[in-house]
Amino acid sequence: MALLSVLQLQAQIDPVKYPTYTGITEALKSKDPVYSISFRGKGMFNLPREITQLKSVFFLNLMENKFEKIDEAVFGLKELTILNLTGNSIKYIPDAVATLQKLENLSLNLNSLTGVNPAVAKLQKLKVIRLDANNLYVFPEALLQIPALEEINLEGNQISFIGERLDRITGLRSLNLASNQINDMGNLRFPERLKDLELQHNAIPELPANLYRLEHLELLNVSNNALQALSPAVKGLKNMVSLNLAHNRLKDLPEEISRLKNLKTLLLTGNPMEKSTVEKIRKMLPGATVYF
């Protein structure tokens, strides 16, 4: 995940227009404005104080260092739009994060967070936040107050409680809650334009009714859970392209599954289904590849 994240971040930067500096000395000597800095994997505990002189920096990559907290110098870089702190030992997010008013992309995955400071809610331009592989126990309340968020990654935490109003994040398109401890989704409401939802490796016995109303959902992964049945309301997932139901307790699927005309891939591996049932499902979905 860490490699994928940094590649996604780099893809947003034109290396010719915005050359990335890897040392503070060369950056300070530059006659042109410095927009991008990467101190990746330098074993840093602190940032050089001089970095605050580089007022134009909008991309800062600090992944794979030894930061135990977010260095105060970061908050002096008011133009930051992308901040990557993946793979450090950060235990908390300070109030000063609210000063980064232009921040759009924040990566704090692979750290030691046990909570998310409410001050994060003040980052109203934030579009992407990656908090996977931390020690979070509940869905961060602060994120519910940022309607502009498009992507949230919380994979590999210890989340068991989500709440019910994810629909407050109206801009959300991608949500990853895989590999947590979710065993009850209650009456959870989702943003209506959600496209990708990953819930694999939890202990979910039943999908909430509101999930079946997501007409824009294209990818749903609920593999490795405890599902015993799929509701006939599945017909509401009109734009579903990939549906992963592998390694659950499903013995059959409702005939309404045939209404998913855009479905291309259906994974049923590891369910206690008869071969005759699988063949019946394949006939109902002639345009999809069914794996069993």
N, C-alpha and C positions, 0 to 999 in steps of 0.2 A: 504493500500500500504506500509506503514512504516513497519508493522510487516513482510510482505512478503519480503521486501528488506533485513531486518536484518537476517531473516532465510536463505536467499540465500547467504548472506555474510558468515554466520557461517558455512554453508555447505562446504565452500571452505577450511576450516581450520580443521586439524586433532587435536582434543582436547587432545590427549595423547602426540603427538609429540610437539604440540604448546599449552601448557596450557595458559588460558586467566587469566591475573591478573586484579583485580578490585580495587586495592589500590596501591598508589605510594610507600608506605613504604614496603609492602611485595615484590613488584617488585624490588626495590633497594637492598633488602636483598638476592635476589635470587643468588645462586652460578652458575646457568646456564644462558645462554643468554635468554633475554626476547623478545619474538616475537609478542605476542598478548596482548593488553590492552583494557579493556572496562570500561569506566566511564559513562556508560549509566544512565540517569536519576538521576544524583547526584546534580542537581541544580547549576552547575558550571558556573561562568562568565569568569574564566581564568583557564588555566592549571597550575599545579605546575611546577616551573622552572626546577626541578630536572629531569623531563621526558627526557630532552635532553641528559642525561647521558646514556639512554637506546638505544644505537646505533643500536641494532638489530631489533627493532620493525618494523614489516611489516603490522600489522593489528591494526588499532586504531578506536574504536567505541566511538564516542562522542555524540550520538543521545540523544534527549530529555533533553537538558541542556538549559542554558540561554545565550549562546554565541551570541553577536551582531556582532562579526567579527571573522574570523579564527585566533585563537591565534598564535602568532609568533613562539611559541615553536614547533608547528606542522612542520614548515619548516626546523627545525633542524633534523628531522627524515628522513634521506635520503634514508632509505631502505623501506619506506612506499610503499606498493602496493595496499592496501585497506584502504580507509578513509571514514568513515560514519559520516556525520554531520546532519543527518536527524532531523527535528523537533527542530530547534533552531530559532534565530531571525537574521540570517546573512543577511546583506543588500548588500554586495559586495564581490567580489573575488579579493584579492590583487595580485600585480605583482609577489610576491614571490612564488605563486603557481607553477611557471615555474621551481623552484628548485627541485620539487618532480618528478624527471625524471624516477623513476621506477613505478609511479602510474599507476595502471591498472583499478581500480574500484573506482569511486567517487560518493558519494551520498550526494546531497545537497537539497533533496526534503523537502517540508514543511518548507521553510525559507521565506525570504522577498526580494529575488533578483529581481531587475528590469532590469538587463543586465548581460552579461557574459564577463568578461575581455578577450581581445584578447590574453593575455598571456597563456590562457588555450590551445591555439593551439600548444604550445611548448611541451605539454604532449603527445608525439608521441606514447607512449606505452599504452595509455588509450584505454580500450576495452568497458567499461560500464560507462555511466554517467546518473544519475537520477536527474532531475531538476523539477520534477512534483510538483505542488502546490506551485508555486512562483508567481511573478508578471511580467513575461516576455511578451513583446509585439511583438517581432519578433523572428524568428528562429535564434539562436546564430551563427553568422558568423564564430566564432572560430572553431566550430565543423566541418565545411566543410573542414577544413585543417588537420583533423586527419583521414586519410584513414583507420586506423586500428580499428576504433570504430565498435563494433558489436551490441551494444544495446544503444538506446537513448530513455529516457522517459521524455516527456515534457507535460504530461497530466495535465489539470487543471491550465493552465496559461491563458493569454489573447492574445495569438498569432493570428494575422490576416494576417501577411505577412511571407511567407516562402522563396521566391526567386524561382529560377528554377533549381539549380544545386546540388540537393541532391545526384546525382550520383557520385559526387566527393568523397563521403564517401564509397569507394569501398567495404569495409569489412562489411558494415551494414547488419544485419540479422533481427533486430527487431526495429520498430519505433512506438512510441506511441504519437500521437498528439490529443488524445481525449479531449473533454471538453475545447476547445479553442473558438476562434471567427473567424474561417476560413470560408469565403464565396466565395472564388475564388481561384482555384488551378492553373489557367493559363495553361502553358505548362510544368508544373513541371516534371523533370526527376528524376527517382528513381534509386538507386543502383540495378543492374540487378539480384543480388542474394538475394534480400530481401525475407524473409519468413513470417514475421508477420507484419501487418500494421493495426493500430487502429486509426480510424478517427471519431468515434462516438461522438455524442453531439457537432456538429458544425452546420454550415448553408450552407453546400456544395450543389449546385444545379446540378453539373455535374462533373463526374470523368474525369481527364485528360487522353488523348489518350495514353500517355506513361505508365500509370498504367496497361493497358490491355496487355502490352508486358512482364509483370513480370512472366516468366514461372516457377520460383521457389516459387512463393507466395503460401502459404498454408492456411493462416488465414487472412481474410479481414473483418473488422468490420466498416461499414459505417452507422450503425443504427442512428436514431434520427438526420437526416439531411433533405435536401430539394430535394432529387433526384426525378426527374420526369420520367427518362428513363435510361435504361442500354444499352450500345452500343453492337451491334452484335460482336464487337471485344472482348467481354468477353470470347470468345472461346480460346483466347490466354493464359488464366489463367489455364494452363494444369494440374498443381499440386494442385489446390485449394481443400482443405479438408473441411473448414468451412467458410461459407459466410453469414454474418449478414446484411440484408437489411431492418430490421424492422423499423417501424415508419418513413417512407418516403412518397413520393407521387406517388408511382409506381402503375400503373393500369395493367401492363403486363410485361413480360420478353421476350427478343428475343429468338427465337427457338434455337439459337446457344448455349444457356445455356446447352443444352443436350450434348454438346461436353465435358463437365467437368466430365470425367469418374471417377475421384478420389474424387468427392464431396460426403461428408457424411452427412453434416448438412447445411440446408438452412433455414434461418429465414425470414419470410415475414410478421410477425405480425404487425398490425397497418398501413397497406397500403390499399388504396381504391380499392381493387381487388374484382372481382366477384368470388364466390365460384367455378364456372365452370372454370375460368381461373386458379385458384389454382390447381384444379384437373388435368387440362391439363399439368401444370408444373410438377406435381407429376408423371405423366405418362412418361414425358420426362426424368425424373431422377429416375429411378427405384431403384438405389443403394443408394439414399439419403433419409434422413428423412426431410420432409418439414413441418415447423411449421407455422401455420396461425391462 
